[in-house]
Amino acid sequence: LLNFIGGKNMPKKGTQLLGTTTNDEGQQGTYGEYNETIVTSANAVSLVTTVSKTVMSKSLPAGDWEVSGVVNFIPTATTSITQLQEGISLTANTLGSDNTYTSDSMPAYVSGGLIQRKNIPTQRILIATTTTIYVVANATFTVDTLTAFGILHCRRMR
């Protein structure tokens, strides 16, 4: 049981909100509603060096959302990587502002085909109408190809 003590749009002091007692989903439009989008490696998106690309998108209804996710980069054995960036944006094929994406720079690194898994920073997104959010990846690489796939987690906070 959660016990809230006042606040904007919150139950009055002493009111208890019941949680679930099983492994079910929160109902649409309620606290704790959960949405996710998954793109598997079979549907990975091809990247072009230094060009931001949408890996997946999700349309969310109005509300206060906490979003996070993971982008998996799949290089071929000879791909040389110098930078990986991934984040959540309100614009397709565009990384968001600072603190909405991660950026890992490295000396030229030949991947040997190993998948690079990168966490997306958790963000709060406040939206007044149904809005599409995007998971965007950007990479600097040479020699061969690089693709990306992943997961986006969205939880309604209030």
C-alpha positions in Angstrom: 0.0 0.0 0.0 1.2 3.5 -0.8 0.4 6.3 1.6 0.5 9.7 0.1 0.7 12.9 2.1 -1.0 15.6 0.1 0.3 17.4 -3.0 -1.1 18.5 -6.3 -3.6 16.1 -7.8 -2.8 13.6 -5.0 -5.1 11.9 -2.6 -5.7 13.6 0.7 -3.5 12.7 3.7 -4.1 9.2 4.9 -5.7 8.0 1.6 -4.2 4.7 0.5 -3.8 3.6 -3.1 -4.0 -0.2 -3.5 -1.4 -1.9 -5.5 -1.8 -5.2 -7.4 -1.7 -8.5 -5.5 -0.7 -10.5 -8.6 1.3 -10.2 -11.8 -1.2 -8.2 -13.9 -0.7 -4.9 -15.8 -1.9 -1.4 -14.6 -5.0 -0.4 -16.5 -4.7 2.2 -19.3 -4.8 5.7 -17.9 -4.0 4.7 -14.3 -0.9 5.1 -12.2 1.7 2.5 -13.1 0.4 1.9 -16.6 3.2 0.3 -18.6 4.0 0.3 -22.3 7.0 -1.0 -24.1 8.2 -1.3 -27.6 10.7 -4.0 -28.7 12.7 -4.2 -31.9 14.5 -7.5 -32.2 17.9 -8.1 -33.9 16.0 -9.7 -36.8 14.5 -6.2 -37.4 17.6 -4.1 -36.6 17.8 -0.7 -38.3 20.8 -0.1 -40.6 22.9 2.9 -39.5 25.0 5.3 -41.6 28.1 6.8 -40.0 27.4 10.1 -38.1 23.7 10.1 -39.1 21.1 9.9 -36.4 18.5 7.2 -37.1 15.2 6.3 -35.4 15.5 2.7 -34.0 11.9 2.5 -32.7 9.0 4.8 -31.8 6.0 4.7 -29.4 2.9 6.7 -29.4 2.0 7.7 -25.8 -1.3 9.2 -24.5 -1.2 12.5 -22.5 0.4 12.2 -19.1 3.4 12.2 -16.9 5.7 9.4 -18.2 9.0 7.9 -17.1 10.9 6.4 -20.0 14.1 4.4 -20.4 15.5 1.7 -22.6 18.5 0.0 -24.2 20.0 0.2 -27.7 22.0 -2.7 -28.9 24.5 -2.0 -31.7 25.4 -4.9 -34.0 28.7 -4.4 -35.9 30.2 -6.8 -38.4 33.5 -8.4 -37.4 35.6 -5.7 -39.2 33.6 -2.6 -38.2 35.7 0.0 -36.5 33.7 2.2 -34.0 34.8 5.5 -32.6 31.5 6.8 -31.1 28.1 5.5 -30.0 25.2 7.7 -29.1 21.6 6.6 -28.0 18.7 8.4 -26.5 15.0 9.3 -26.4 13.7 12.2 -28.5 10.5 13.9 -29.5 11.8 14.2 -33.0 12.4 11.4 -35.4 16.0 10.8 -36.6 17.3 13.4 -34.2 19.1 13.1 -30.8 17.4 15.1 -28.1 19.1 17.8 -26.0 22.0 17.2 -23.6 21.1 14.8 -20.8 18.6 12.9 -23.0 21.2 10.7 -24.6 24.5 9.0 -23.8 27.6 9.3 -25.8 30.6 7.0 -25.7 33.7 8.1 -27.5 36.7 5.7 -27.9 39.8 5.3 -30.0 39.1 3.4 -33.2 37.9 0.0 -31.9 37.4 -3.0 -34.2 34.5 -4.7 -32.6 35.1 -8.3 -33.7 31.3 -8.5 -34.2 30.5 -8.1 -30.5 27.1 -6.5 -29.7 27.5 -3.2 -27.8 24.6 -2.7 -25.3 24.0 0.8 -24.2 21.5 2.1 -21.6 19.4 5.1 -22.4 19.1 7.7 -19.6 15.8 7.5 -17.7 13.7 10.6 -18.5 10.5 12.2 -17.4 8.3 13.2 -20.3 5.2 15.4 -19.7 2.8 15.4 -22.6 -0.5 17.2 -23.0 -1.8 15.2 -26.0 -1.0 11.9 -27.6 2.7 12.2 -28.7 5.2 9.9 -30.4 8.5 9.4 -28.8 11.6 8.0 -30.6 14.6 6.0 -29.6 17.4 7.4 -31.7 20.9 6.0 -32.4 24.0 7.7 -33.9 27.4 6.1 -34.5 30.7 7.0 -36.0 32.2 4.0 -37.6 34.2 2.9 -40.7 35.0 -0.1 -42.8 31.8 -2.1 -42.6 28.2 -2.0 -41.4 26.4 -1.3 -38.1 22.8 -1.9 -37.2 20.8 -1.2 -34.0 17.8 -2.7 -32.1 16.5 -2.4 -28.6 13.7 -1.9 -26.1 11.8 1.2 -24.8 10.1 1.1 -21.4 7.4 3.6 -20.6 5.7 3.9 -17.1 2.9 6.3 -16.3 3.9 8.1 -13.1 0.6 10.0 -12.5 
